[in-house]
Amino acid sequence: MTARLLLVRHGRTVWHAENRYAGISDIALTDAGRQQAEELAGWALTRSRREPIGAVVSSPLERARQTAQPPARALGLRPAVHEGLRESDFGWGEGRTLAELGADDPARVRAFERDAESGAFPGSEPPAAVASRVCAALREVAVAHDGRTVLVVAHNTAFRIALCALLGIPVGRYRQVLPRLENAAVTELDVDGERTALRALNVPTGTGAAAAAEAGRPPSAAAAERAGERP
């Protein structure tokens, strides 16, 4: 049996405007982020009418938990928390912008931009370790919900690194291959043991997306709120 995982990046936070690295820092959602979570709830309810969503699982960080609560409530579910879904620890970069880091040590930032694995920030969680942790968490969720569909709410970098690992892409290239996952957008996977199939990437859930899903049409990319690239 195969589990279908609907991976959702949390809503916008107070650090989005300046594009600060929000890794293990427990940053709250903005009003816009909370609205995205409510729109995600509408999308999830519509999706569940044609393909029931049997569980909601989130990262332990508050921004993910706040995003998971409205869809869980709409579906009549209690969101579970999986520690393995937390965001990457950015170490030296935590709470700072790429411009600030470049002003301090431009060579180190250039190395990171070339290859995020070999050029990982000092004190950060290596991408290979992030991949191992998050992939294991996703597989655990898939095994626990075999044959069902699960909404999984977590983080931009954690998901991008895990997607690279699951799809056989070098994890050090996650920034080039997957520049960003949109806030509250859905990336859909089928997971069967060690096998993974990517069914959809960055599907918006904002204004108009639920209606488009009900009508069986692809939602307009214009419906998604565009945020700046997160590292």
Buried (B, 14 or more C-beta within 10 A) or exposed (E): EBBBBBBBBBBBBBBBEEBBBBBBBBBEBBEBBBBBBBBBBBBBBBBBEEEEBBBBBBBBBBBBBBBBBBBBBBBEBEBBBBEBBBBBBBBBBBBBBBEBBBEEBEEBBEBBBEBBBEBBBEEBBBBBBBBBBBBEBBBBBBEBBEEBBBBBBBBBBBBBBBBBBBEEBBBBBBBEEBEBBBBBBBBBBBBEEEEBEEEEBBBBBBBBBBBBBEEEEEBEEEBBBEBEEBB
